[in-house]
Amino acid sequence: MIGSIAHFHLQPDEKVIMSLRRHPIVFLAEAAVIAILGLATVLAYFLIVWYQPDWLTGPISRPLLVLAGSAYLLLVWHFFIARFVDFYLDMWVLTTEKILNVEQHSLFSRTVSELDLAMIQDVTSEVRGILPTILNYGYVHVQTAGEVKRFVFEQVPNPEAVRGKILQLVEEERRRTVAAKPALDQK
C-alpha cells in the first residue's frame, strides 16, 4: 500500500494513518453487470444455432458474425478495464498533516487534490441503502474553507470510523497549532 502512495511528497515527520479505496462490493456489482453483457454473446450464438444455422456456415455471414462478436467482446473488455482502473486508482490517503484525494476520471485523466487538516471545518459520514447498511460502507464528506469546498470519500468501508479518525486528527492538529503558537510569539 505504501508503494502506491510513494509518489506523494510527505513531510519528514508526517505519517500515513490510513489509505482507503472504495468497498470491493461496489466493483463486484459492476463486474457482474459486465459479465452478463459478455455472456450475451453466448446467448446470441445459441439463438443463431437454433434459428439461423446457415449463418454459421456461409462464406460471408460466418466471418461477419465472428467479427461482430469479437468487436462486441472487445468493447465489453474495454468497459471492464476502464471500470476496474477507475475503481482501483480512486484513493484517499489520510496522514497526520493532510488528506490526499486521488480521483481517476477515465483511463487517461486523473485529479490529485491535497487538503491540510487545519482547513477542515466539518466532517459528515453518510450510509444510504440496504446493502451499504449491511456491509457498512458509504460516503464521508469533508467540508473546508478553502478553494475546494468539499472532499468526498466515495463508498469507503466503515465511514463512521473514518469520520471519527479525521476528527481526531483535526483536533490533534489544532492542539499542535495552539501549542506552537506561544512558542512563536516568544521569538
N, C-alpha and C positions, 0 to 999 in steps of 0.2 A: 504494500500500500504506500509506503514511503517513496518507493521508486516512481510511482505515478504522480507524486507531488514534488518531485525533486527539482523541477524547473521553476518553481516559485521561489522567490527570494525571501527567506526568513531572516529575522534579526538573530544575532548570536545567542541571545538569551531567550528567544522565542521557541516555544514547544508546540507541536501539533497535539491537540487534545482529542479530536475525533475527525474522521473523514467519512462522509456519508454519500451514498448513492440511493437511487430510488429502490423501493422494495422490489425484490425479484418477481413477485407475483404480477406486477404491472407489465413486465416484459413477457412473462409466460402467457398472459391473456392475449397480447398482441401476436405472439408467436403461434398460438392456437388458431387464430383467425387466418394468419398467413399460411399455415399448414393446410387448412381447409381449402384455401384458394389453390394451393398446389395440388391437392387431391382432386380438384375439379377436372384435371387432365385425365385422370384415371376414369372418372365418370364419363367424360366425353368419349374416350376410347371405347368403352363398353357400349355406349349408345350408338356409336358408328358401327361396331361389330354387329349389333343386333338389327339396326335399321338400314344401314347403308354399307354392307361389307364390300361392295365393289370399289368404294373409295380407297380401301387399303391396298388394292392391287393395281389400280390404274397408273399408267405411266406419268401422268401429270398430277393427279389427285394425291397420290401417296407422298411424293416429295413436298407438295404444298402443305399437307397435313403435318408432316414431320417438321417443316419449317415453322408453321404457325404454333405448333405445340412447344417447340424449342424456344421460340421467341417469348411465348407466354411464360414458360418456366423461368427463363432468364429474367423477365420482368418481376416475377414473384420473388426470385432470389435477390435481385437488387433491392426490392422493397424490404425484405428481411434484413439484409446487411445494413441498409440505411436506418431502420428502426433499432437494430442492435447497437450500432455506433452511437446513435442519439441516446439510447438508454445507458450504455456503458461509460460514455465520456461526460455525461452530465454529472457534476460532482460538487460537493460543498465541503470545505475544509475549515474547521474551527481551530484556531490557535489561541495562545494566551494573549495575543495582541489584536487579532483581526479575524474576519471571516472572508474566505475566498470563495467566489461563486464562479464555476466554470459551466457554461451552457453551450452545448453543441446544437446548432440550429439545423444544420444539414451536413452532408458529408464533408464539405469544404468551407464551412462557416462556423466560427466559434467566438464566443464572447467570454472574457475573463474580467471579473469585477472584484474589487477589494474594498472592504469596509472596516474601518477602525472600530474597535469595541466602544470607544469613548463617544462615538457618534450615535449609538443606538438609543432610541427613546422608548420603544415599546416592542415586545415580542409576544406573538399570539400563536397558539397551536390550534389546528383545526382537523377534525376527523369527521368525514361525511360519508355515509353509506353503510350498508350491511357488511360487505367484505372488508372494507377498511377498518371498521369497528372490530370485527372478529380477529383480523390479522394485525391490528394495531399499527396502521400506517396512515399518514396524512400529510398535511402541509404545516410549515412553520413560517409565519410572516414576521419579518424583522423590519420595523419602522425606523427611519432615520431622519435626521435634519439636513442631510447633505443633498448632493445632486440627484443621486439615485434614492428616491423616496422610500422604496420598499424592496427588500430582498425576499425571495420566496424559495424555501426549500420544498421541492415538489415530491410528494408521495414517498417521504422518508419513513423508515421504521421508527416506531416509538417517538412520535412528535412531542409528546408532553415531556419526556426526559430530555430531548434536545432543547426544548424551550427552557427548561429548568437549568441546564448546563450553560446555555448562553446567558441567562440572567445572572447566574453565579459568577461567570467570568466578567460580565459587565460590572457587577458590584466590586469584585476584586480589583478591576482596572480603576474604578472610581476611588477606592481606598488608596491604591498606589499613587494616584494623581494627587490626592489630598495630602498624603504623607510626603510627597516630593515637593509640594508647593512651599511649605515653610522652609525647607532646605534651600530652595531657590530664592526665597525672599530674604534670607540671611546673607546671601552673597552680595 
